[in-house]
Amino acid sequence: METFERLGVAILKEIAHDLQEGVRMWGRFQVLASRKQFPDLVADIREGKGPNVINRENAQRRIVIAANTSERDLESLVQKWDAGVKEKVKLPEGYFL
């Protein structure tokens, strides 16, 4: 059992051995706010799909795309992919290839 305090809010955290039970436990936690009151909603906890690991390089997220290039040289394949993505996908600000 661990207690964390930040910005005047204490959070009690327990780690469950069973992952599903652990997710349900997070939804039952109560947070004592200022004036000794318990807010109704602190966080929205949902199960979802996403990367199981977030890689970073120079403090930026990095996604690696791997492919078998046995029938073509890597350089021309990457150039083709870059051109296709730049033509068809508008990357949000801060994203780059």
C-alpha positions as CSV (number, residue, x, y, z in Angstrom):
1,M,0.0,0.0,0.0
2,E,1.4,3.4,-0.9
3,T,0.2,7.0,-0.2
4,F,1.0,9.8,-2.6
5,E,0.4,13.5,-1.8
6,R,0.5,16.2,-4.5
7,L,-1.2,19.5,-4.7
8,G,-2.9,18.9,-1.4
9,V,-4.7,15.7,-2.6
10,A,-3.8,12.3,-1.0
11,I,-4.2,9.2,-3.2
12,L,-4.1,5.7,-1.7
13,K,-2.9,3.1,-4.1
14,E,-3.0,-0.7,-3.8
15,I,-1.6,-3.0,-6.4
16,A,-3.8,-6.1,-7.0
17,H,-2.3,-9.4,-8.1
18,D,-5.1,-9.9,-10.6
19,L,-5.0,-7.3,-13.4
20,Q,-8.7,-7.1,-13.9
21,E,-9.4,-6.7,-10.2
22,G,-6.7,-4.0,-10.2
23,V,-8.5,-2.1,-12.9
24,R,-11.8,-2.4,-10.9
25,M,-10.1,-1.2,-7.7
26,W,-8.9,2.0,-9.3
27,G,-12.5,2.9,-10.0
28,R,-13.4,2.4,-6.3
29,F,-10.7,4.6,-4.9
30,Q,-11.8,7.7,-2.9
31,V,-9.7,10.9,-2.9
32,L,-10.0,13.2,0.1
33,A,-9.9,16.8,-1.2
34,S,-9.6,20.0,0.6
35,R,-12.2,20.7,3.4
36,K,-12.3,16.9,4.0
37,Q,-14.7,16.3,1.1
38,F,-14.8,13.4,-1.4
39,P,-15.3,14.6,-5.0
40,D,-17.8,12.5,-7.0
41,L,-15.6,12.2,-10.1
42,V,-11.8,12.3,-10.1
43,A,-10.9,10.3,-13.1
44,D,-12.6,8.4,-16.0
45,I,-11.0,4.9,-15.9
46,R,-11.6,2.8,-19.0
47,E,-10.1,-0.3,-20.5
48,G,-8.7,0.3,-24.0
49,K,-6.2,-0.9,-26.6
50,G,-2.9,0.8,-27.1
51,P,0.8,0.2,-27.1
52,N,2.1,-1.9,-24.3
53,V,5.4,0.0,-24.4
54,I,5.9,3.7,-25.3
55,N,9.4,4.2,-26.8
56,R,11.0,7.6,-26.5
57,E,14.0,9.2,-28.3
58,N,15.2,12.7,-27.2
59,A,12.1,13.0,-25.0
60,Q,9.7,12.4,-28.0
61,R,7.6,9.3,-28.6
62,R,9.0,7.0,-31.3
63,I,7.0,4.4,-33.3
64,V,9.0,1.8,-35.3
65,I,7.4,0.2,-38.3
66,A,9.1,-3.0,-39.4
67,A,8.8,-4.8,-42.7
68,N,10.5,-7.5,-44.7
69,T,12.4,-5.9,-47.6
70,S,13.9,-8.9,-49.2
71,E,12.6,-8.2,-52.7
72,R,13.6,-4.5,-52.8
73,D,16.3,-2.3,-51.5
74,L,15.5,-0.5,-48.2
75,E,16.3,3.0,-49.4
76,S,13.9,3.0,-52.4
77,L,11.2,1.4,-50.3
78,V,11.4,4.0,-47.5
79,Q,11.3,6.8,-50.2
80,K,8.1,5.2,-51.7
81,W,6.5,5.0,-48.2
82,D,7.4,8.5,-47.3
83,A,6.0,9.9,-50.5
84,G,2.8,7.9,-50.1
85,V,2.3,9.1,-46.5
86,K,3.0,12.7,-47.3
87,E,0.6,12.6,-50.2
88,K,-2.3,10.9,-48.3
89,V,-1.9,11.7,-44.6
90,K,-1.9,15.2,-43.0
91,L,0.2,14.7,-39.9
92,P,-0.8,16.8,-36.8
93,E,1.5,19.5,-35.6
94,G,4.6,18.0,-33.9
95,Y,4.5,14.8,-35.9
96,F,7.1,13.9,-38.5
97,L,8.5,11.0,-40.5
